[in-house]
Every structure is written in structure tokens, then in C-alpha cells.
Amino acid sequence: MGVAVQIAYTVSGLAVGFIVGLTGVGGGSLMTPLLVIVFGINPATAVGTDLLYASITKSAGAWVHAKRGNVDWKLVGALGSGSVPAAIVTLAVLHFLGVDSKSASGVITFSLGIAILLTAFALLFKSRLQRLARGGERARQWREQHAYKATALTGAIIGVLVSLSSVGAGALGVTALFWLFPAMATVRIVGSDIAHAVPLTAVAGLGHFAMGSVDLDLLGALLLGSLPGIYIGSHLSHRVPEHWLRPMLASILILVGGKLVW
């Protein structure tokens, strides 16, 4: 890897890290399409590298949330009971197809586009979805009986999406949890989602590494830029109006997701 290319990756990591810190949006929805579209990196390599990148960066966030008591470990276990087996099965399918094959690249690119479009939808309609999630008495009774089973199913869907695209463990996971646990504090839902994302992205990332679809030099360059970017963005987040930042980011994601799908 040339010096100029390494600097470009590090600057990209800085920019993505800054946006992640500023908005709380998962880095996969920004980093992976950037690597594929702008730098022309093989989709499988972009996904595999971003998964290990996510497992490292999310570990710090999970530790902070756990230390503050913002993690519901029963919820994390329910999500993981679906997501980790689903990730392993998805990785096995990718290995069978040949992770660098044309068919696998097509599946990964399409899945990435769909996951990004769903993330944009979750960003745009977050508040409305939260209000609808409260529902009535029938919805409350259903949740009491089936919430954790539905959480495991949600985890399985997220496990497939994350293994194929590296996107889904952030905005999509949180949105689904708001539907299933509307009475739970937001900070606890976010903390639990981040804690769940660490083992999921680690398992999926190591699976990609075993198949040879991780670039360690790229990973190092991205981390070098993103860690200070996340720190700076998180300290400025309270100064930026969310009511215009989220629609702007969602619009960008719609354009990127549309390009990958069509």
C-alpha cells in the first residue's frame, strides 16, 4: 500500500469516525460503501475489513455502557442466540459460493444496498416509529408473551445482513428493539445493541478473515483515522441540530444505497 493511498484511507476513516461520533449512525453504512464505490475495493474485502473495524471500535462503547449499567444482558443474549448462528450459516454459504466469486460479490453488493436503504428509512422515521411502537393493550400483551422470541428472530435477520454487508447492527437493531421494548430507556436499548454488536461483528469478521477477505493494512489505516474522528464528533454532537442532520444523512444513504442496488 502506497503512502498516498494509506493517507487517503486514514482521512476517510477520520471523516467517517467524525460522522459516527456526531450522529451515532453505525460506521458500516458509511465506511463499506465508501470503500466499494470510491476506492474500488472488492465488496467482500470491504465488508470483512469493516466488520473487524466495527468489533474493535464498538468494544470501547460497549465497555462504557456496561460500566454505567446501560446493558440488558438478557436482551443481548436473546439477540445473540439468533444473530451468531445466522452469521455462521451465512459465512458458510459465502464460503461455498467462493467469497471472491462474481455471484458472491453480487449478493454482497445487493445486500449492502438494501441494508443502507433500510438504515436511511430508520433514520428518517425514527420518532414516528417510536410513537407507533407504543400501540395499545393488545400490542402490550403480545410483547409480554413473544418479545424475546421476536428478539431472537430479529437477531437472526441482523446476523445475515451484517455478515453480508457489515450494516444492520446499529440503526436497524435499535429501531427493532424500540418496537419490541417501547418501555425500555433509550440509553439501555442503545447500550444493549452495541454490546450485542461486538461478538456478532467479531464472529462475522473472523469468518471473513479465515476466508481471506480482510485487508489488515487497510484496517490499521482506517482505525488510525476513525478513533480520533469518533472522539471529536462525540464531543461536538450536542452542538449540532439533530432535526436537519438526520434527514441530510438519510438522503446521502438513499443515494448510495440506490446506486448499489440499481
C-alpha distance (Angstrom), angle and dihedral (degrees) to the residues before:
residue distance angle dihedral
M1 . . .
G2 3.82 . .
V3 3.79 121.8 .
A4 3.82 93.2 -114.3
V5 3.81 91.8 51.8
Q6 3.80 91.7 46.9
I7 3.81 90.4 51.4
A8 3.82 89.9 49.8
Y9 3.82 90.6 52.4
T10 3.81 91.6 47.6
V11 3.81 92.5 49.2
S12 3.81 89.1 48.8
G13 3.79 89.3 51.1
L14 3.80 89.5 50.3
A15 3.81 92.0 51.5
V16 3.81 94.6 46.3
G17 3.80 91.9 44.3
F18 3.80 89.9 51.6
I19 3.83 91.8 52.2
V20 3.82 91.4 46.0
G21 3.80 90.8 51.5
L22 3.79 91.3 45.1
T23 3.82 98.5 47.7
G24 3.80 107.3 17.3
V25 3.82 90.2 -126.8
G26 3.80 113.6 146.4
G27 3.80 113.7 -96.9
G28 3.81 93.5 -132.5
S29 3.80 92.8 71.8
L30 3.81 88.3 57.7
M31 3.80 106.4 27.5
T32 3.79 100.8 46.8
P33 3.84 97.5 50.9
L34 3.81 89.0 43.7
L35 3.80 90.3 56.3
V36 3.81 92.9 45.5
I37 3.81 100.9 41.2
V38 3.82 103.4 31.2
F39 3.81 102.6 30.5
G40 3.81 97.8 29.6
I41 3.79 93.9 -130.5
N42 3.80 117.9 166.6
P43 3.85 107.3 -91.3
A44 3.81 94.0 -125.9
T45 3.81 91.8 50.6
A46 3.81 91.4 47.3
V47 3.82 91.2 50.8
G48 3.81 95.4 43.5
T49 3.80 93.5 47.7
D50 3.80 92.6 46.1
L51 3.81 91.2 50.5
L52 3.81 92.6 58.1
Y53 3.81 89.0 42.1
A54 3.83 88.8 54.2
S55 3.80 94.2 47.3
I56 3.82 90.0 54.5
T57 3.81 97.8 43.8
K58 3.82 94.4 42.5
S59 3.81 92.2 50.4
A60 3.80 91.2 71.8
G61 3.81 91.7 48.8
A62 3.81 92.1 47.6
W63 3.81 91.1 50.4
V64 3.81 91.7 52.3
H65 3.81 93.0 47.7
A66 3.82 92.2 46.6
K67 3.81 91.3 49.2
R68 3.82 89.6 53.0
G69 3.81 92.8 48.2
N70 3.79 93.8 -111.7
V71 3.81 96.9 129.7
D72 3.81 124.2 91.8
W73 3.80 100.5 -155.3
K74 3.81 93.5 -168.0
L75 3.79 88.0 58.0
V76 3.82 91.2 46.6
G77 3.81 89.5 51.2
A78 3.81 92.2 50.2
L79 3.80 91.9 50.7
G80 3.80 92.3 45.3
S81 3.82 93.1 48.9
G82 3.80 87.1 65.5
S83 3.80 103.5 29.6
V84 3.81 102.9 48.7
P85 3.85 96.9 50.7
A86 3.83 89.2 43.4
A87 3.80 90.0 51.5
I88 3.81 91.8 50.6
V89 3.82 92.1 50.0
T90 3.83 91.1 47.2
L91 3.80 91.3 50.4
A92 3.80 89.8 49.9
V93 3.82 89.9 53.5
L94 3.82 90.9 49.3
H95 3.81 89.6 50.0
F96 3.81 90.1 50.4
L97 3.81 91.7 50.2
G98 3.81 91.8 44.0
V99 3.78 111.5 -105.1
D100 3.81 93.4 -124.4
S101 3.80 95.2 42.7
K102 3.79 122.2 117.0
S103 3.81 91.8 -113.7
A104 3.82 93.3 51.3
S105 3.81 91.5 46.9
G106 3.80 89.5 51.7
V107 3.81 92.5 50.3
I108 3.81 91.8 47.0
T109 3.81 94.0 47.8
F110 3.80 93.3 47.4
S111 3.83 92.1 46.0
L112 3.80 90.1 49.1
G113 3.80 91.0 52.9
I114 3.82 93.2 48.4
A115 3.81 92.5 46.8
I116 3.82 91.2 50.5
L117 3.82 92.1 49.3
L118 3.81 90.3 50.3
T119 3.81 89.6 49.4
A120 3.82 90.1 52.3
F121 3.82 89.6 50.7
A122 3.81 90.7 50.2
L123 3.81 90.6 50.9
L124 3.80 94.7 48.3
F125 3.80 97.1 46.8
K126 3.80 101.3 30.8
S127 3.82 96.3 118.6
R128 3.80 94.0 42.9
L129 3.79 91.9 48.8
Q130 3.80 90.5 50.5
R131 3.81 90.7 53.5
L132 3.81 92.8 47.4
A133 3.79 91.0 47.4
R134 3.80 92.1 67.6
G135 3.83 89.4 69.0
G136 3.80 122.9 159.1
E137 3.79 139.2 -67.1
R138 3.81 94.0 -70.4
A139 3.82 91.3 53.8
R140 3.81 90.4 48.4
Q141 3.81 92.0 52.2
W142 3.80 91.5 47.6
R143 3.79 91.2 52.5
E144 3.80 92.1 49.9
Q145 3.81 89.7 56.7
H146 3.80 103.3 35.0
A147 3.82 110.2 18.5
Y148 3.80 97.1 107.3
K149 3.82 94.0 42.5
A150 3.81 88.5 51.2
T151 3.80 88.6 47.4
A152 3.81 90.9 56.3
L153 3.82 89.6 49.7
T154 3.81 89.5 48.4
G155 3.80 88.1 50.9
A156 3.81 90.7 53.0
I157 3.82 91.8 52.7
I158 3.80 90.8 47.2
G159 3.82 90.5 47.5
V160 3.81 91.3 56.9
L161 3.83 93.6 45.0
V162 3.80 94.3 46.4
S163 3.82 93.8 47.9
L164 3.80 91.1 50.4
S165 3.80 100.2 38.5
S166 3.86 109.7 8.5
V167 3.85 85.5 -125.5
G168 3.80 127.4 107.0
A169 3.79 108.4 56.3
G170 3.82 92.5 92.4
A171 3.79 123.6 41.3
L172 3.82 94.7 9.9
G173 3.79 94.2 48.9
V174 3.79 93.2 47.2
T175 3.82 92.2 47.9
A176 3.81 91.6 51.8
L177 3.81 91.2 48.5
F178 3.81 91.0 51.2
W179 3.81 87.3 57.7
L180 3.79 94.2 47.9
F181 3.82 99.0 39.3
P182 3.83 107.6 27.0
A183 3.82 92.7 158.5
M184 3.81 93.5 56.0
A185 3.81 117.0 101.0
T186 3.81 113.6 -100.5
V187 3.80 93.3 -126.0
R188 3.83 89.6 54.2
I189 3.80 92.5 50.3
V190 3.80 91.1 48.8
G191 3.81 92.3 45.9
S192 3.81 92.3 49.2
D193 3.81 91.9 47.2
I194 3.81 91.8 51.7
A195 3.82 91.9 46.5
H196 3.81 89.7 51.7
A197 3.81 92.1 47.9
V198 3.82 92.9 60.1
P199 3.84 98.7 67.2
L200 3.81 92.0 34.5
T201 3.81 94.9 54.1
A202 3.81 90.7 40.7
V203 3.82 92.9 53.7
A204 3.81 92.8 43.8
G205 3.82 92.3 43.3
L206 3.80 93.8 49.3
G207 3.80 89.1 48.1
H208 3.79 90.0 55.0
F209 3.82 89.3 45.2
A210 3.81 89.9 54.2
M211 3.82 88.7 52.8
G212 3.81 91.2 50.3
S213 3.82 96.3 -110.6
V214 3.81 98.5 124.3
D215 3.82 125.3 91.2
L216 3.82 106.9 -153.7
D217 3.82 94.0 -169.8
L218 3.80 89.3 53.5
L219 3.81 90.2 47.0
G220 3.81 91.6 53.7
A221 3.80 93.0 48.2
L222 3.82 92.3 49.5
L223 3.81 92.8 48.8
L224 3.80 91.2 48.5
G225 3.79 90.3 60.2
S226 3.79 103.1 30.4
L227 3.81 100.6 54.0
P228 3.83 94.6 61.8
G229 3.83 88.5 38.7
I230 3.81 91.6 57.0
Y231 3.80 90.6 47.2
I232 3.82 93.6 51.1
G233 3.82 94.2 43.0
S234 3.80 94.2 48.9
H235 3.81 90.9 52.8
L236 3.82 91.6 51.4
S237 3.81 97.6 41.9
H238 3.81 94.9 95.6
R239 3.81 90.8 57.7
V240 3.81 96.8 56.2
P241 3.85 119.4 80.8
E242 3.81 108.0 -118.7
H243 3.82 93.7 -156.5
W244 3.82 92.4 73.5
L245 3.80 100.6 25.3
R246 3.81 96.0 62.3
P247 3.86 96.1 49.0
M248 3.80 90.3 47.6
L249 3.80 92.5 50.8
A250 3.81 91.5 43.9
S251 3.82 90.3 52.7
I252 3.81 90.5 53.8
L253 3.81 90.6 48.8
I254 3.82 91.4 50.5
L255 3.81 90.6 54.0
V256 3.82 92.2 46.8
G257 3.81 94.2 44.1
G258 3.79 91.3 47.2
K259 3.80 91.2 51.9
L260 3.81 91.9 51.8
V261 3.82 94.4 46.7
W262 3.82 98.4 42.3
